[in-house]
Amino acid sequence: MSETKFVGTPKKVTTHVNQNEDLIFEKSAAGKKAYRLAELDVPAVDAAALLGDVARADLGVMPELSEIEIIRHFTRLSTWNYAIDLGMYPLGSCTMKYNPRVNELVSRLEGIAEAHPYQPESLSQGVLSIMKLLSDCLVEITGMDTITLQPAAGAHGEFTGILLARAYHEAQGNPRKKVLIPDSAHGTNPATAAVCGYQVANLKSNAQGMVDIAELERMVDEDTAALMLTNPSTIGVFESEIHKIADILHAKGALLYMDGANMNALVGKTRPGDFGVDVMHLNLHKTFSTPHGGGGPGSGPVACKKILEPFLPKPVVVTRPDGLLSLDYDRPQSIGRVRMFYGNFGMFVRALAYILANGPDGLRQTTEDAVLNANYIRAKLEDTFELQFKTRSLHEVVFSDKRQAKSGVKTGDMGKRLIDYGFHAYTVSFPMVVQGAMMIEPTESESREELDLLIDALKQIAQEAEENPELVKTAPHTTRLRRLDETAAARKPGLRWKPVPNGTADPSALTPDSAAKEW
Amino acid sequence: MSYPADFKYTKEHEWISVDGAKGTVGITDYAQSSLGDIVFVDLPKVGDKVKAGEIFGSVESVKAVSDLYSPATGTVTEVNEELKDAPEKVNADANATWMIKVDLENAGELDSLLSAADYEKFIAEETGH
């Protein structure tokens, strides 16, 4: 279609009914509404008389639409989503596993769904026992002594965990100065340490991608508050000298913090509490199958050893002498609340449902299947993509774009091309210890058939990178919008829609019109 | 990529150019190229102390945030304010785009930094090319 013949956005397109979707504000027309109220049968209140100047006459740009327009708008948008219920989500380090329907069923049971946080304790024994039982299960799974369920997500759990470490050191008379962080760590680790007032000291990995023991020994001193370690690491490798690492830290009075992001490789097999970890967080939205991303919300319980218990956020669930459960607020050394009420309770219900539905053997099987799936992908693709670290993989595998980069095709290009094959991209350019990283974590949820589809797609993309690199470098080709300008989005972010006065549109703004032209 | 012979280099990919007791610091061409499009540069304030081998700021690209390590110890005398609004200058010409100027405490410590030739050898080893 030539530019001059383009007469405007077609109101209906044939390829996809959702091709052109205005913002809800742009669909608004004055006077439309999605409600009809019965006639007023009480005296009308004169708002202006009561409120004076602050009574609001102008509704601003609140959208005015009919009910079916609202329903269609959001239903259409919902079909633009890629979700775990549509296909595989091979994002490494994210553990995008299936969210079992039984979790949803249980969390919607009336007594649970309608519980109120201000209900008296005597009427809350059921929900408290859910928190208690989940706590007990997680303590057993991690091998730790105690736990708080309050933190709202992984990074929030890290923050809580390092605050506990800080409170512990302060109680010993010296908060200490620095936190050690391996170069393979999640970016949230150094951010956490900095927010908690610590200097970040970067710990270099050895040639196997693991903690360099000699370097660790050199760096740990009386100023070291903790090491924040992900185990298995972000390249999916178990730190085989974890005991030695813990001993080196403990000898100087430092603590071992474990980022539990990769706990899906350990559940039922080994316990952080047994290999020297002092404090760790879990991601219920990763390991324990609660929804991840988008809707969420997340949940990041923090488990710790006895020495850190006095500092746990309050309240904590305790069993009273009469056998009833209670919330204990009388904790003078507590770091305080880190979240309103008791955390994201709906996730506790789902995680507990998952744990109980699987049982110990089921959870162990889950771990084995997750590791098997990752190693299946590794075995099928290691001739196609470069594997920098040859150490045995656990639940995820990190390839690199080294071979494809020779024809100018980078990890990000192949990730975008994967979208054309109906998959979400893998994790791109992380961890940083692998140049051009392609990080894939299938989880136990995927069948061999689905894994084969992913493997075929990636092999096809590698072949395209060799024979027709432009095809990959300009991907995706099948989406509503093509390659977006990520740099411009970061340098000049447009974070807010603004009404256009007198109907004159900003010609540079990306509108459904320009998107349609692109298409 | 080019690495001026009159600069000194760190293994963390910063360069320093020295004029008497004054040093000018930026990141190398290799650094900007591996980072990709830089979208934000976080620098210290004039008067701040920087220490050799320690973090003095960070650069954010579309891929990641990376720390900046000071090649020398001293006091910041000038900060390149242009980079606030135009971080892309670092991508356009890393050798000509300085980040901070420093009053050097001990010009002697620069002897331990890499020469242009050694730096090139170092990145060749690091990238395996």
Interface residues (C-beta under 8 A of the other chain):
Chain A: G187 V200 N202 S429 F430 M432 Q435 E486 T487 A490 R491
Chain B: S34 D37 V39 F40 I55 E60 V62 K63 A64 V65 D67 P87 E88 T127
